[in-house]
Structure formats: structure tokens, C-alpha cells
């Protein structure tokens, strides 16, 4: 709302009388299209999802970042459907993990987006946790089924992707198998990851747990590589997110003294011996 109480758009322009109805119709169309592309026709759904997964390794940061967002929407819409378990838990997960542990130069700057996608897949398919739309926010743990402790109860928002979507009620072991098959990661490391992500469910902590595990894997892979070239060359240590220390909340000091435009003008006036301009409040001081 603006200062007068009227509703405005994101760009500050006033909202029209019919805009809410128009947006509601757009949302219905978007939801219907998403339902059709991902759930109504298996041939179309397979082609769409596999194409998006392949784009995760396209060597362009902007394209890859957009694809991660589409992948989040796919997870929110169909992660509960067992027909998608192989595509999401093996193909999409392995593609995202590969993009992180191989550390290509084109991936620099979007590593957190990819790690967040890994987190979204792992939470929904393995741990029975839902996230907010776009893989944001803390994870919400679904309860175990009383008569079947190995399964999770479905989220009440399973049919509403914009509110977080659902989870795979019967957990899949595919993401765990992929991680356990990587150098430097074993069964104990995966069990530790599961315990940490179950106990601490904030987005920051869970992404740090995943990064710590993938850092070990990346170091092991480096020792086996002969090196690449161009955009497929591994990022150097200073560029790699996996080799950076955890960010500190402290704000570093400026490297030099900050000089604003007004400060520079005052200094120039002093050097020219020009008497300062007086304001209205200084008139009485001049008369005394």
C-alpha cells in the first residue's frame, strides 16, 4: 500500500480495479499448464523434465540459475509421485551434485543455487521434509505414519506447489546411494548428514552440511584429475565456494577514508577562502 492507503504494484504504479481478478485468472492458467505438462501426459512430462535436467549442465550461469528455479517448481509439484522418483532422485540429483563437485568456472557465482536444489531434492525424497516455494525457508518435518514408521505422512500442501508442495511418503535411497558412491563419502558420512539435517532444519545450516560433505568429495576428485581447459576448467581455490570459509557477519573496514561529494566541496571552499553561505536561521546572528 502507498501512503494514502491505496494498493500499488511492485513498480509503484496504482493497481486497477480488475487487476486482482486478472491475476487470479493468470494463476489458474499457470496451475493448469503445470498440471498438464507434469502430471497428465507421461510422454510430455518425461520430455520436459529430462530437458530441464540436461540444462543444469549447460555452461552458462544465467541459464543454469533459471533452470534451478524450474527444478524447484517441478519438485514442489511432483516429488510425491513415485513415477518421478528415478528422474528426481537419480538423474536430477546426480546432475546437481556433479555441477558442484567438479567446480567448473562457469558455475562460479551460482553454487548456492545448485546446493539449494540438492537440499530440496534430499529433503523431499529422503528426509520427509517440505520447504517453502523455491526451496526457501526452514524445512518442515513430516510425521511418521504410526502403523508404518518407515513412511512419512503427506503434507497438507501436496496439491499446492506455491505453498510448498509435498514429499515422497516412502523415502528413496537413490540420493544416498549417489553420495555414498563418491570418493571421500561413505555410509557413515551419509548417516551423519541425515542426522544433522534432521536435527537442524534452517536453510543456512542444511546447506552448510551439504557443502561440507561435497567439499571432501571435490578434494578427492582433484587428486584424480588431469585438468581441463576453457570454461570446463575447474575453478581455482580463490573462486571456488567449497574452499571458502564460512561467511562472517563482521563488515570489513573500508580500505581508505571515505570522502563524499559534499565533503570535497566544503574542502574546496575552505581552500578558496570563500565565505560560507548563511541560512535564514543565521540572520539574527549576523545582526548581533
N, C-alpha and C positions, 0 to 999 in steps of 0.2 A: 504494500500500500504506500501511497505518497503522503506528503504532509497534510493534505486535505482529506485523507481517508479514502480516496478513490483507488481502485486497483489498477496496477500498471504491469506492462510486460517486462521481460528481463532487460530490454534495451531502454526502459524508461518511458516508452510511449503508452498512452492510456489504453486500457482494454475496452473493446467494443462490447455492445450488449450481447452479441451472439457468439463471442469467441469461446466461451466455456462449452457451448453446445457443439461448436465446430471441433474443438479439441477432443471432446468425448467421442465424436464420430471417428476422428482420426485414430484414437486409441483402439476403438473396436475393430477398425480395419487392420491395424498393425497386429493386434492379437489374433485375428482370424488368419492373416497371412502367415504368421509364425506357426500357428496350429497346423495349417495346411502343409507348409514346407517341411515341418519336422515330425508330424505325427500321423497325417492322413494318407500319405503315399510313401511307401518304403523306398521305392526306386529314386524318387526325387530327394527324399531325405538323405539317402546314402550319398548321392552325388554332391549335394550341398555341403554336408558335414565333412566329407573327405576332402573336398576342395578347400574349405576353410582351414582344415588341419594342415594341409600341404603349404598353405600360405604362411604358416608360422615360421617357416624356414626361408621365406623369401628375403633376400638380403637388402631390405630397406626398412629403416626404423619406423617411419610413419605407417607404412603398410602393415608391418608386424604389430604395432600398437593397436591399430584399428581391428585387426584380426583377433587379438586377445579379448577385446570387448565383445566381439561377436561370439566368441567361445564362451564367455561368461553367460551370455543370454541363452546359448544352447544348453549349458549346464543347468541353468535355472528352470528351463522348460522341460528337459527330458532326462535328467540324471536319475530319476526314479524308475525309468523304463528299462527293464533288463535287456531289451533289444539293443540298447546303446552301450551296454557295459563294456564290450570289447573295443568299440570305437573310442570311447572316452577314457576308459581305464588303461588301455594299452597304447593305442595309436596317438591320441592327443597328448596323453601324459608323457609318453616317451619322447615325442617331438619337443615338448616344452622343456623337459629335463636336458635333452641334447643341446638345445639352444643355450642353456646356462653353463653347462659343464665344459663345452667346447670353447666358450668365450670368444666368439668371432667379433671382429672390430665393429661390424655394423650393428651389433647388439648393444654397444656401449650407450648408456642413457635410458634404456628401456628394460633393464634387468629386473627391476622391481615389478614391472607389469607382468613379466613372464613368471616370476616367483609367485606372484599373487594368483596367477592362473593355476600353477602347480598346487598351491594351497587350496584353491576352490575345488579342484578335482579330488584331492586327497581327503578333504573334509567330507564331501558329499558321498563319495564312493567307498571310503574305508572307515571313517570315524563316526558317521551318522550325524554330522553337524551341518546346519544350514548357515548361510551368510546373507547379508543384505544384497540388494541388486548390484550387479557389477563386481561381486566378490569383495565388497567393502564391509567394514564393521567387525565387531567381535562375533565369533562362532557361537551358535546356539545348539547345545547338545540335545539330541532327541533321546527320549527314554527308551529303555529296552522293553521288548514285549514280555510281559510276565510269564507266559507259557512257553516262550522261546527266547531265552536270554541271548542267543546268538544273533537275533534280529532287532532292528530298531522300529519304533513306531513312526509312521509317516507324518511329515509336517502338515499342519492345517493349511499352509500356503502352497501346497504342491501344485495346485492348479492356477496359481497366480505368480508368474515369474517376477513381476515388479515388486512383490513383497518378499522375495527370497527364494521361491520355488521349493522343491522337495529334496529328498535324499534317497539313496538306494537302500531299501529296507534290509536286504540280505547283503551284508558287506562283501565287496570284491577284494580278492588278494592280488589282483593284477598290478596295481601301482607298487605294492610292497615287493612283489617279485622283481619288478624292473629295477627298483632301487637296490635290492639285495644283490642283483647281478652285476652291479657296477663296482669297479675297483675301489677299495677303501671303505665300502659299505657292506656290512654283514648283517646277519639276523639280529644280533644284539643291538646294533646301531639303529635298525628299523624299529625294534621294540622300544628303545629309548625315545625315538622320535614320536611314536604313538603315545607313550605315557606323557611326554612333555606337552604335546598338542592337546591332549585330553584334559590335563590339569590346568594349563594356561591357554586361554582362548582368545586373547586380544589379537588383533591383526598384526601388530608390530612384533609381538613375541613369537607368534606362529611362523611368520615369515623369517625371523631371525633363526629359528630352529632349522628350517628348511635350508637356509643359506649356509649355516654352519656345516650341515651334512654334505651339501653339494660342493663346498669348498674343499673338503677332504678328497672327494671324488675327482675334482678338477686337478688337484695337485698330483694325484696318481696318474691321471691321463697325460699330464705334461711330460712325465718321465718316459712315456712310451712313444711320444710323437716325434716325427722328423721335421715338423714345421710346415706352414702353408705359405700362401702369398696373397697379396691384394686384400680385398675385403674379407676373405675367408681366413686370413691370418689371425692367430689368437691375439687378443688384446694384451698389451703389456701390463705389468703389475700395477702401474700407476693408473691405468684406465679401468682395470677390472673391478667390478663391485665385490667379487668374492674375496679380494685381497685387501679391501678397505676395512679399517677399524670401524666399530660401531660409532654412529654419529653422536657427537657431544652436543649437549644443549647449550654450552657456552658459546657466546658470539665473539669471534676473534676481533681484536682491535684493528682499526684501520692502519694500513702501512704508513700513512703520512697524515699530517694535520689536515683536517677538513676545512676548506675555505669556500664559503658560499659567495654568490654574486654580490649580495648586499655588503658582506664584509669587505670584499675587494673594492667596492665603490666608496665605502667610508674611508678606507686607507688611501685611496686616490685623492679624495677631497682634502684629507689632512696634509698630504704631500704638496697639494697646490695652494694651501693656505686660504681656501675659500671658506668664508664664514658659513656656518650651518644654517639651513632654513628653519625659521621658527614657526611653530604651530600656533593655533588660536589660543591655546591654553597658556602660551608664554607671553602674551601681550602685556599682562599685568606685571610680569616680572621685568619687562623692558622699561615700563613707566616708573618703576620704583628706583 
